[in-house]
Amino acid sequence: MRIMDNLDRRGFLKTSAAGMLLARTGRLCPTGALQSGTEEDGTVRIHGAQYTFEWSAQNDRFRLFDKKGRVMTSGVMQPVITVARYPGSEPTPCSSGKAVRHELNDDKLSVSYEGVNGGARLTVNWRFDENGLWLEPFIYDTSSPEDVVAVHYFAECKQRRPKPSLTSSYLVVPGLSLSSAISPVLPPMLGLETTLWLGHGSVSSGLLQAWGLPVHYFCGFHRDLTGFYQDSGSFNRKGALKEHLSDAFCCGLAELPAGDLHLEIKGDRRSPFVNYRSDLWKHLRGPGQLTLMPEIWFDSAVVGTLGSLNSFSGDEEGEVPTTDRMAKYNGLARLLRPSNTFSIRPIGADYVSTARAARSPSWARLENGKVVLLALRTCGRMGSGGAPKFENLAETSASVVVASKTAEGIDRTSKLAVVPYGEGVLRIRRASAQAEPAKVIEHAWGNRAGKSMIIHVKDGTLAIPLRERTDHGFPVEWIEVSI
């Protein structure tokens, strides 16, 4: 996405073409040093020479301002991923995830979401320079067998379907129509609702688009009428075409995807989306073997050993494990129970299921009648419900594996090992309400020490905070609790 100043026909043609070239070769272009971003009260701001980018962690919405502080566009950051889970089936109704963490590092912003489409994780990465901003490829991490049908940028799930959220008063679509009587600049209040095929042309939209144009982008600018009544007369107010009219932005592809680029328009809201149709071509199907491994380890840790579908050196498709996945393996290896005499109790199990087969989201391991290990999921596989609570003993707001490091159960032991699968709180009911305070130490990737703290048992309950990354961004392998 690049910023254009003082839009006119000649400037639009020159600057938008250059913008696409620079977007494609951005790392090679000499640009001024970007000032580091700032964060205050959950709001991230990044300042370039031509723009200011602002994102709120509270509502996951962003705004893009021009150099004079006028809003050019705004929308939802999290994309909508539509998937199909069974061959020949319609796309599964979408569901948005929750932003659980974000990292601001110089010219990069990374936001991670959990609970996408039920149980998947999504990471969105932005890169910024003085004159533009880029969305890097998404990381969609799913443990379910599903195909990516489409990726809807700047959209939100409403009534379980993707709806456009990117707003601006004016929209510019090159090749909008073969007719010279229809301008590519769409004014506000037009109320157009259609889906266009960018860079290709189509008759399906009813507009008879110009075809064969290699322009995989669109543009927009905004007229700020804050304080005016939003009626037709507002657009003729004093200064409406001067100080209240923003600079323009250009949003397009930095490289061609393995799918077709479309633009959905719903009045003053729009959303570019890439139609991948992996349900037909099978080129974007999850899960990968190594992507699935943390979920397999979650279940197999209960029996005392960690299974693996492949070597850590890589699988047959060249996929190698990330540090996050290796951190999970290291952490779970710390809490495995050595005894070969035990029993397993499923928690929240579905014993009869014609579509998904029998399964259990959570597990308890018992030795000599004592609960010595719990693997609790807040969300099950393929969007099914989780089982985050076991009797009155333990309850969690994030998926977690917790085990006693002694022969005692987790309600009496003096040593606990915890491996978090998200951010939240694990609450364990202790057998004695007069227990001593607990010392909690995070162990992070690379033998790094994370946060240390003292936690008091309140009303017989020990509340252990869970997170997957330290303050410095390193993956948490396991949490050591000494009581």
C-alpha positions as CSV (number, residue, x, y, z in Angstrom):
1,M,0.0,0.0,0.0
2,R,1.5,3.3,-1.1
3,I,0.6,6.9,-0.6
4,M,-0.1,9.4,-3.5
5,D,-0.2,13.1,-3.1
6,N,-2.6,15.5,-4.9
7,L,-4.4,13.0,-7.2
8,D,-5.0,14.1,-10.8
9,R,-5.2,12.0,-13.9
10,R,-1.6,12.4,-15.0
11,G,-0.3,12.0,-11.5
12,F,-2.5,9.0,-10.8
13,L,-1.2,7.2,-13.9
14,K,2.4,7.9,-13.1
15,T,2.4,7.5,-9.4
16,S,0.2,4.3,-9.2
17,A,2.4,2.6,-11.8
18,A,5.5,3.6,-9.9
19,G,3.9,2.5,-6.6
20,M,3.3,-1.0,-7.9
21,L,6.9,-1.2,-9.1
22,L,8.2,0.0,-5.7
23,A,5.9,-2.4,-3.9
24,R,7.4,-5.3,-5.8
25,T,11.0,-4.2,-5.3
26,G,10.7,-2.4,-2.0
27,R,13.7,-3.9,-0.3
28,L,16.0,-2.6,-3.1
29,C,14.7,0.9,-3.2
30,P,16.7,3.6,-1.3
31,T,14.3,5.1,1.3
32,G,14.9,7.2,4.4
33,A,15.2,5.5,7.7
34,L,11.8,4.8,9.3
35,Q,11.3,6.1,12.8
36,S,10.6,3.3,15.3
37,G,7.0,2.8,16.1
38,T,5.4,3.6,19.4
39,E,2.8,2.0,21.6
40,E,0.6,3.6,24.2
41,D,-2.4,2.1,26.0
42,G,-2.7,-0.7,23.5
43,T,-2.5,1.6,20.4
44,V,0.4,1.2,18.0
45,R,1.5,4.1,15.8
46,I,4.1,4.1,13.0
47,H,5.1,7.3,11.3
48,G,6.4,7.5,7.7
49,A,7.2,10.5,5.6
50,Q,3.9,10.3,3.8
51,Y,1.6,8.6,6.3
52,T,0.8,7.5,9.9
53,F,-0.4,4.0,10.6
54,E,-2.5,3.4,13.7
55,W,-3.7,0.1,15.1
56,S,-5.7,-0.6,18.2
57,A,-5.2,-3.9,20.0
58,Q,-8.6,-3.5,21.8
59,N,-10.8,-3.7,18.7
60,D,-8.2,-4.8,16.0
61,R,-9.0,-1.9,13.8
62,F,-6.5,0.3,12.0
63,R,-6.5,3.8,10.4
64,L,-4.2,5.2,7.8
65,F,-3.6,9.0,7.9
66,D,-1.9,11.1,5.3
67,K,1.0,13.5,6.2
68,K,-1.5,16.2,7.3
69,G,-3.3,13.9,9.7
70,R,-6.4,13.3,7.5
71,V,-7.9,9.8,7.4
72,M,-7.3,8.1,4.1
73,T,-8.8,4.7,4.9
74,S,-9.6,2.4,7.9
75,G,-10.7,-1.1,8.5
76,V,-10.2,-4.4,10.4
77,M,-6.7,-5.9,10.4
78,Q,-7.5,-9.6,10.8
79,P,-8.3,-11.2,7.4
80,V,-11.1,-13.7,7.0
81,I,-9.9,-17.2,5.9
82,T,-12.6,-19.3,4.3
83,V,-12.0,-23.1,4.3
84,A,-13.7,-26.3,3.1
85,R,-13.3,-29.3,5.4
86,Y,-14.8,-32.0,3.3
87,P,-14.2,-32.8,-0.4
88,G,-16.9,-31.2,-2.6
89,S,-18.5,-29.4,0.3
90,E,-19.4,-25.7,0.6
91,P,-17.0,-23.4,2.4
92,T,-17.3,-23.8,6.2
93,P,-19.0,-20.8,7.9
94,C,-16.1,-18.5,9.0
95,S,-15.4,-17.3,12.5
96,S,-12.9,-14.6,13.5
97,G,-10.2,-15.2,16.1
98,K,-9.0,-13.1,19.0
99,A,-5.8,-11.1,18.9
100,V,-3.8,-12.6,21.7
101,R,-0.4,-10.9,21.3
102,H,1.4,-8.5,19.1
103,E,5.1,-7.5,18.6
104,L,6.4,-4.1,17.4
105,N,10.0,-4.4,16.3
106,D,11.5,-1.3,14.4
107,D,9.8,-1.4,11.0
108,K,7.7,-4.5,11.6
109,L,4.4,-5.3,13.4
110,S,3.3,-8.8,14.0
111,V,-0.2,-9.7,15.4
112,S,-1.2,-13.3,16.4
113,Y,-4.8,-14.5,16.6
114,E,-6.2,-17.7,18.1
115,G,-9.5,-19.4,17.6
116,V,-9.7,-18.6,13.9
117,N,-12.4,-20.8,12.3
118,G,-12.7,-22.6,15.6
119,G,-9.2,-23.8,16.4
120,A,-6.7,-22.4,14.0
121,R,-4.0,-19.8,14.6
122,L,-3.2,-16.9,12.3
123,T,-0.2,-14.5,12.3
124,V,-0.3,-11.2,10.3
125,N,3.0,-9.5,9.6
126,W,3.3,-5.9,8.4
127,R,6.4,-4.2,7.1
128,F,6.8,-0.4,6.9
129,D,9.1,2.1,5.2
130,E,9.0,5.9,4.7
131,N,6.6,5.8,1.8
132,G,4.6,2.6,2.0
133,L,3.5,-0.5,4.0
134,W,3.4,-4.1,3.1
135,L,1.5,-7.2,4.3
136,E,3.8,-10.2,4.3
137,P,2.4,-13.7,3.7
138,F,0.1,-14.8,6.4
139,I,0.8,-17.8,8.6
140,Y,-2.3,-19.9,9.0
141,D,-1.7,-22.8,11.4
142,T,-4.4,-25.4,11.6
143,S,-4.6,-28.9,12.9
144,S,-7.7,-29.7,10.9
145,P,-7.8,-31.3,7.5
146,E,-9.1,-28.4,5.5
147,D,-8.5,-26.5,2.2
148,V,-8.1,-22.7,2.0
149,V,-10.9,-21.5,-0.4
150,A,-10.2,-17.7,-0.2
151,V,-8.4,-15.1,1.9
152,H,-10.4,-11.9,2.4
153,Y,-8.3,-8.9,3.3
154,F,-9.6,-6.1,5.6
155,A,-12.8,-8.1,6.2
156,E,-14.8,-9.3,9.3
157,C,-17.1,-12.2,9.9
158,K,-20.7,-11.2,10.2
159,Q,-23.4,-13.8,10.3
160,R,-20.5,-16.3,9.7
161,R,-19.7,-14.8,6.3
162,P,-16.9,-12.4,5.3
163,K,-18.0,-8.8,5.0
164,P,-15.8,-5.9,3.7
165,S,-14.6,-3.4,6.2
166,L,-12.1,-1.1,4.4
167,T,-13.6,2.3,4.1
168,S,-13.0,5.5,2.2
169,S,-15.3,8.0,0.5
170,Y,-13.9,7.5,-3.0
171,L,-12.7,4.4,-4.8
172,V,-10.6,4.2,-7.9
173,V,-10.7,1.0,-10.0
174,P,-8.7,1.0,-13.3
175,G,-10.6,-0.9,-16.0
176,L,-13.9,-0.7,-14.1
177,S,-15.8,-0.6,-17.4
178,L,-15.3,-0.9,-21.1
179,S,-17.5,2.1,-21.5
180,S,-15.8,5.5,-21.5
181,A,-18.9,7.0,-20.1
182,I,-18.3,5.3,-16.7
183,S,-15.4,6.8,-14.7
184,P,-13.0,4.6,-12.8
185,V,-13.4,7.0,-9.9
186,L,-16.4,6.0,-7.9
187,P,-17.9,8.8,-5.8
188,P,-19.4,8.5,-2.3
189,M,-23.0,7.6,-1.8
190,L,-23.1,5.6,-5.0
191,G,-24.3,2.5,-3.2
192,L,-22.6,0.0,-5.6
193,E,-22.6,-3.6,-4.5
194,T,-20.6,-5.9,-6.7
195,T,-17.5,-8.1,-7.0
196,L,-14.8,-7.1,-9.5
197,W,-12.0,-9.2,-10.9
198,L,-8.8,-7.1,-10.7
199,G,-6.2,-7.6,-13.4
200,H,-8.4,-9.8,-15.5
201,G,-11.8,-8.3,-16.4
202,S,-15.1,-10.0,-16.1
203,V,-18.7,-9.8,-17.3
204,S,-20.0,-11.5,-14.2
205,S,-20.2,-8.2,-12.2
206,G,-22.7,-6.7,-14.7
207,L,-20.4,-3.8,-15.5
208,L,-18.6,-5.4,-18.5
209,Q,-15.1,-4.7,-17.1
210,A,-12.2,-3.9,-19.3
211,W,-10.3,-7.2,-19.7
212,G,-6.7,-8.1,-20.0
213,L,-5.4,-5.2,-18.0
214,P,-2.4,-6.2,-15.9
215,V,-3.4,-3.8,-13.0
216,H,-3.7,-5.8,-9.8
217,Y,-4.5,-2.8,-7.6
218,F,-7.1,-0.2,-6.6
219,C,-6.9,3.2,-5.0
220,G,-8.9,5.4,-2.7
221,F,-9.1,8.7,-0.9
222,H,-11.4,10.1,1.8
223,R,-13.3,13.3,2.4
224,D,-13.5,13.9,6.2
225,L,-16.8,15.5,7.1
226,T,-16.5,15.2,10.8
227,G,-18.9,17.6,12.4
228,F,-21.1,17.9,9.3
229,Y,-24.4,16.2,8.8
230,Q,-23.9,13.2,6.5
231,D,-26.1,14.2,3.7
232,S,-25.7,15.2,0.1
233,G,-25.2,18.8,1.0
234,S,-22.2,18.0,3.2
235,F,-20.1,17.3,0.2
236,N,-20.5,20.9,-1.0
237,R,-19.4,22.5,2.3
238,K,-16.5,25.0,2.3
239,G,-13.2,23.3,2.1
240,A,-14.7,19.9,1.2
241,L,-12.3,19.6,-1.8
242,K,-9.3,21.2,0.0
243,E,-8.5,20.8,3.6
244,H,-11.1,18.0,4.1
245,L,-9.9,15.9,1.2
246,S,-7.1,13.4,2.0
247,D,-4.2,12.3,-0.1
248,A,-4.8,9.0,-2.0
249,F,-3.6,5.5,-1.2
250,C,-2.8,2.7,-3.7
251,C,-3.4,-0.9,-2.6
252,G,-2.2,-3.8,-4.8
253,L,-0.1,-6.9,-5.2
254,A,3.6,-7.0,-4.6
255,E,3.7,-10.4,-6.4
256,L,1.2,-12.6,-8.1
257,P,-0.5,-15.2,-5.8
258,A,-1.6,-18.7,-6.7
259,G,-5.2,-17.6,-7.1
260,D,-7.4,-14.9,-8.6
261,L,-7.6,-11.4,-7.1
262,H,-11.1,-9.9,-6.7
263,L,-12.5,-6.8,-5.1
264,E,-15.8,-7.0,-3.2
265,I,-17.6,-3.7,-2.9
266,K,-20.5,-3.1,-0.5
267,G,-21.3,0.6,-0.6
268,D,-18.5,2.6,1.0
269,R,-16.8,-0.6,2.2
270,R,-14.6,-2.9,0.2
271,S,-12.3,-5.9,0.6
272,P,-9.8,-7.4,-1.8
273,F,-9.7,-11.1,-1.7
274,V,-7.7,-13.9,-3.3
275,N,-9.7,-16.9,-4.5
276,Y,-7.3,-19.9,-4.0
277,R,-9.9,-22.7,-4.3
278,S,-7.6,-25.3,-2.8
279,D,-10.7,-27.4,-2.3
280,L,-10.4,-28.0,-6.1
281,W,-6.6,-27.9,-6.6
282,K,-5.3,-29.1,-3.2
283,H,-2.3,-26.8,-3.1
284,L,-3.2,-25.1,0.2
285,R,-4.4,-27.9,2.4
286,G,-3.8,-28.2,6.1
287,P,-2.4,-29.5,8.3
288,G,1.2,-30.0,7.3
289,Q,2.8,-32.9,9.2
290,L,5.1,-30.6,11.3
291,T,2.2,-28.1,11.8
292,L,0.2,-30.9,13.4
293,M,2.9,-32.1,15.7
294,P,2.2,-29.8,18.7
295,E,-1.4,-31.1,18.8
296,I,-0.2,-34.7,18.6
297,W,2.3,-34.1,21.4
298,F,-0.5,-32.5,23.5
299,D,-2.4,-35.8,23.4
300,S,0.6,-38.2,23.5
301,A,2.2,-36.5,26.5
302,V,-0.5,-38.1,28.7
303,V,0.8,-41.6,28.0
304,G,4.4,-40.7,28.9
305,T,6.1,-40.3,25.5
306,L,6.1,-37.9,22.6
307,G,5.4,-39.2,19.1
308,S,6.5,-37.7,15.9
309,L,5.4,-38.1,12.3
310,N,8.8,-37.0,10.9
311,S,12.3,-35.9,11.6
312,F,13.1,-32.4,12.9
313,S,15.5,-32.0,10.0
314,G,12.5,-31.6,7.7
315,D,9.7,-33.6,5.9
316,E,9.3,-34.7,2.3
317,E,7.9,-31.3,1.4
318,G,10.8,-29.5,2.8
319,E,8.9,-28.1,5.8
320,V,11.1,-27.7,8.9
321,P,9.9,-27.1,12.5
322,T,9.8,-23.5,13.8
323,T,11.3,-22.5,17.1
324,D,7.8,-22.3,18.6
325,R,7.2,-26.0,17.8
326,M,10.5,-27.1,19.0
327,A,9.9,-25.1,22.2
328,K,6.7,-27.0,22.7
329,Y,8.5,-30.3,22.3
330,N,11.2,-29.3,24.8
331,G,8.6,-28.1,27.3
332,L,6.4,-31.3,27.1
333,A,9.5,-33.4,27.5
334,R,10.1,-31.8,30.9
335,L,6.7,-32.9,32.3
336,L,6.5,-36.5,31.0
337,R,5.7,-39.1,33.7
338,P,8.1,-42.1,34.0
339,S,5.7,-44.6,35.6
340,N,4.3,-47.4,33.4
341,T,1.4,-48.1,35.7
342,F,-1.4,-45.5,35.2
343,S,-4.9,-45.0,33.8
344,I,-6.2,-42.4,31.3
345,R,-9.5,-40.7,31.7
346,P,-11.0,-38.8,28.7
347,I,-12.5,-35.4,29.5
348,G,-15.4,-34.1,27.4
349,A,-15.2,-37.1,25.0
350,D,-17.5,-37.7,22.0
351,Y,-17.7,-41.5,21.8
352,V,-20.0,-41.7,18.8
353,S,-19.5,-39.3,15.8
354,T,-20.3,-40.4,12.2
355,A,-18.5,-37.4,10.7
356,R,-15.4,-36.9,12.9
357,A,-15.0,-40.3,14.7
358,A,-14.7,-40.7,18.4
359,R,-12.5,-38.1,20.0
360,S,-11.6,-36.4,23.2
361,P,-10.4,-32.8,23.6
362,S,-8.9,-33.2,27.0
363,W,-7.3,-35.9,29.2
364,A,-6.4,-36.8,32.8
365,R,-3.7,-39.2,33.8
366,L,-4.1,-41.0,37.2
367,E,-1.5,-43.0,39.2
368,N,-2.6,-44.8,42.4
369,G,-5.9,-42.9,42.2
370,K,-4.2,-39.5,42.1
371,V,-4.5,-37.1,39.2
372,V,-0.9,-36.4,38.2
373,L,-1.3,-34.9,34.8
374,L,-4.0,-32.9,33.0
375,A,-4.1,-31.9,29.3
376,L,-7.0,-29.4,29.0
377,R,-8.1,-27.9,25.7
378,T,-10.3,-24.8,25.5
379,C,-11.2,-25.6,21.9
380,G,-11.4,-29.0,20.3
381,R,-10.3,-30.2,16.8
382,M,-12.1,-29.0,13.7
383,G,-14.0,-26.4,15.6
384,S,-15.6,-28.7,18.1
385,G,-16.0,-27.7,21.8
386,G,-13.2,-28.1,24.3
387,A,-13.1,-29.3,27.9
388,P,-11.1,-26.6,29.9
389,K,-12.2,-27.9,33.3
390,F,-11.7,-31.2,35.3
391,E,-14.1,-31.7,38.1
392,N,-13.3,-29.1,40.9
393,L,-9.6,-29.7,40.6
394,A,-8.5,-27.4,37.7
395,E,-9.8,-25.0,35.2
396,T,-8.0,-23.0,32.5
397,S,-8.8,-20.1,30.1
398,A,-6.1,-21.3,27.6
399,S,-5.1,-24.8,26.5
400,V,-2.5,-26.2,28.7
401,V,-0.7,-29.4,29.9
402,V,0.2,-29.5,33.6
403,A,1.9,-32.4,35.5
404,S,3.1,-33.2,39.0
405,K,6.9,-33.7,39.2
406,T,6.5,-35.9,42.3
407,A,4.5,-39.0,43.3
408,E,1.8,-36.7,44.7
409,G,-1.2,-35.5,42.7
410,I,-1.2,-32.0,41.3
411,D,-3.4,-30.8,44.2
412,R,-0.7,-31.7,46.8
413,T,2.6,-31.8,45.0
414,S,5.4,-29.4,45.8
415,K,6.6,-29.3,42.1
416,L,4.5,-28.6,39.0
417,A,5.5,-28.4,35.3
418,V,3.3,-26.4,33.0
419,V,3.3,-26.1,29.2
420,P,1.0,-23.3,27.9
421,Y,-0.8,-23.4,24.5
422,G,-2.1,-19.9,24.7
423,E,-2.4,-16.9,26.9
424,G,-4.7,-17.1,30.0
425,V,-4.8,-18.4,33.6
426,L,-4.7,-21.9,34.9
427,R,-6.4,-22.3,38.3
428,I,-5.7,-25.4,40.5
429,R,-7.6,-26.2,43.6
430,R,-5.1,-27.1,46.3
431,A,-5.8,-29.7,49.0
432,S,-4.8,-27.4,51.7
433,A,-6.0,-23.8,51.9
434,Q,-2.9,-22.9,54.1
435,A,-0.4,-23.8,51.4
436,E,2.8,-21.8,51.2
437,P,3.3,-19.2,48.4
438,A,4.4,-20.6,45.1
439,K,7.6,-19.6,43.2
440,V,6.9,-19.5,39.4
441,I,9.8,-19.4,36.8
442,E,9.4,-19.3,33.1
443,H,11.9,-21.3,31.0
444,A,12.2,-19.9,27.5
445,W,13.8,-21.1,24.2
446,G,17.6,-21.2,24.2
447,N,17.9,-21.8,27.9
448,R,16.7,-18.3,28.6
449,A,15.1,-17.3,31.8
450,G,11.7,-15.6,31.5
451,K,9.7,-13.9,34.3
452,S,9.9,-15.0,37.9
453,M,7.2,-14.3,40.4
454,I,5.7,-15.3,43.7
455,I,2.0,-16.3,43.7
456,H,0.0,-16.8,46.8
457,V,-2.7,-19.4,47.2
458,K,-6.0,-17.6,47.7
459,D,-9.1,-19.3,49.0
460,G,-7.4,-22.7,48.3
461,T,-6.8,-21.9,44.6
462,L,-3.4,-21.4,42.9
463,A,-3.7,-19.2,39.8
464,I,-0.8,-19.6,37.4
465,P,-0.6,-17.0,34.5
466,L,0.0,-18.5,31.1
467,R,1.6,-17.1,28.0
468,E,3.6,-18.5,25.1
469,R,6.2,-15.7,24.7
470,T,8.4,-13.7,27.1
471,D,8.5,-10.0,27.3
472,H,11.4,-10.2,24.8
473,G,9.5,-12.3,22.3
474,F,11.1,-15.7,23.0
475,P,8.9,-18.9,23.0
476,V,8.1,-20.2,26.5
477,E,9.1,-23.9,26.8
478,W,7.7,-24.6,30.2
479,I,6.8,-23.0,33.5
480,E,8.3,-24.3,36.8
481,V,6.1,-24.0,39.9
482,S,7.6,-24.7,43.3
483,I,5.4,-24.7,46.4
